[in-house]
Amino acid sequence: MKLLYNANIYTLDEKQPKASAVLIAGGRIIAVGRKDAIESLAHGRVEKQDMQGKTVLPGMTDAHFHIQHYSLSLAKIDCDTKTKEECLHHVAERVKKTNPGEWVLGHGWNHNEWAKSGDLPTADDLNALAPNNPVYLTAKSLHAAWANTSALNLANITSNTPNPKDGVIQRDDTGRATGALLETAMSLVDRIIPEPSLAEITRAIESAQPILWKMGLTGVHDFDRRNSFMALQQLHAQGRLKLRVNKNIPMESVDHAFELGLCTGFGDDWLWIGSAKGFMDGALGQHTAAMFQPYLNEPENCGILNMDSEELFEHCRHAADVGISMTVHAIGDRANHEVLNAYEQLRKYEIENGLPQLRHRIEHVQILHPDDAPRFAQLNIIASMQPIHAPSDMFTADRLWGDRSAIAYAWRTQLNYGAHLAFGSDAPVESPNPFWGLHAATTRRRADGTPSTEGWYPEQKLTLSEALCAYTLGAAYAANAEHRLGKIAENYHADLIVLEQDIFASDPNDLLTMNASATMINGEWVLQ
């Protein structure tokens, strides 16, 4: 047994919001309250720990995470730079350490931050730096890639190569491929890059865990695919998985799940099945998010819509028959509208066929038509959003969407209507640091204070308590785990983080440098 006392505990439990002591046994919380009131419940050997007034919170969960991609990205070139020149310098330094013929991989560039023109980078930028290596750099959004000529040649991409469905090979005025690949066109190069082995993925995920613990994360909702799932199972079987993982599966795997008898919730308290994920559109930065009206200064471009609501409903119906909830990537207002239409049909189908009302989600919800804003609450659809996207994307959104941005990244609107919010990062698209997400949600400002003291569309800001709940209780609800995760309460998992300062008494800017000084998962200190 463990007794933590003399602590400043924010439980996030409405019945008992504050406490100074918590009793833990068998990975669970036995009692919460004052030391003198709960100490009598302890029996046998009790490890008492004076927390010296430090703040204790429930461990946070990232509700949209790519654990394989993030873990492997830690070894890639960091392309998240303020200028293209700085990114190219990083590439040049990596090429010096790479043998001829080997792939040079990087992640994180955002051309919208590099120049007012927003022009996509080209292979010519990379060719002189790496004449003897194929180079492939994924964008921050993971919806675009930047390749040099060596990589394009290996992928047999020429001026005659047709665009794949839902993808674009960027071309110059002569029809020559420039090196920028959008959406599914990325797969033309992706598929020829040597795949990391399962052992490499497993090692990478295990090595990433301490980084996440330091950030205050004790769980994630993973959206990577088969190899990620296999690596997580291997870590779990060996007792080395020290994160709670809600594992989402690709929509095209629903038939396989049916054949195996798998459904939402299958697993245990460490690793369990979540939803089946589909894609409705692209991304803002690549101008591929599906919109009702064209992008500003692009009268012919309304983005890419992968399917309509009727086609999506057929996928949803099939998943519902199997017992698997749905979640769909939707960024543009048209994409979100089509998903909500499909979900409206799905709710009727569930009722008509006596099926359970599963917890369906939409991932990102970056911009909505005003008429669609109330429908999340009306249909009981979870708004799985990433607050850190707002400061990252705000200037791009203003430039591409204009006044429509007033209802973009609209967390307050959703909360006021009564929708369930679950917050994450989409790492490695953004940093998984939830404290940065809390800063974004409560200030709608960048770290440098832009765009103003009030923030970008400040009416959409949340209180710290509301934002923290979306990283804890909201994420737990979205994973069908609200009875065991998300708060410090009796019989909940003892997943806790310790902060040196009182988060609720701190300046919002302090969130940018805040981290966990200790992290407990399942009653054991994994970071101390």
Sequence and secondary structure as in RCSB ss.txt:
>XXXX:A:sequence
MKLLYNANIYTLDEKQPKASAVLIAGGRIIAVGRKDAIESLAHGRVEKQDMQGKTVLPGMTDAHFHIQHYSLSLA
KIDCDTKTKEECLHHVAERVKKTNPGEWVLGHGWNHNEWAKSGDLPTADDLNALAPNNPVYLTAKSLHAAWANTS
ALNLANITSNTPNPKDGVIQRDDTGRATGALLETAMSLVDRIIPEPSLAEITRAIESAQPILWKMGLTGVHDFDR
RNSFMALQQLHAQGRLKLRVNKNIPMESVDHAFELGLCTGFGDDWLWIGSAKGFMDGALGQHTAAMFQPYLNEPE
NCGILNMDSEELFEHCRHAADVGISMTVHAIGDRANHEVLNAYEQLRKYEIENGLPQLRHRIEHVQILHPDDAPR
FAQLNIIASMQPIHAPSDMFTADRLWGDRSAIAYAWRTQLNYGAHLAFGSDAPVESPNPFWGLHAATTRRRADGT
PSTEGWYPEQKLTLSEALCAYTLGAAYAANAEHRLGKIAENYHADLIVLEQDIFASDPNDLLTMNASATMINGEW
VLQ
>XXXX:A:secstr
 EEEES EEE   TT  EESEEEEETTEEEEEE HHHHGGG  SS EEEE TT EEEE EEEEEE HHHHHHHTT
SEE   SSHHHHHHHHHHHHHTS TTS EEEEEE GGGT TT     HHHHHTT TTS EEEEETTSSEEEE HH
HHHHTT  TT    TTEEEEE TTS EEEEEEEGGGHHHHTTS    HHHHHHHHHHHHHHHHHTTEEEEEE   
HHHHHHHHHHHHTT   SEEEEEEEGGGHHHHHHHT  TT B SSEEEEEEEEE    TTTT S  SS BTTBTT
        HHHHHHHHHHHHHHT EEEEEE SHHHHHHHHHHHHHHHHHHHHTT      EEEE  B  GGGTTH
HHHHT EEEE TTHHHHHHHHHHHHHGGGGGGBS HHHHHHHT  EEE   BTSS   HHHHHHHHHH   TT  
S SS SSGGG   HHHHHHHHTHHHHHHTT TTTSSS  TTSB  EEEESS GGGS GGGGGT   SEEEETTEE
EE 
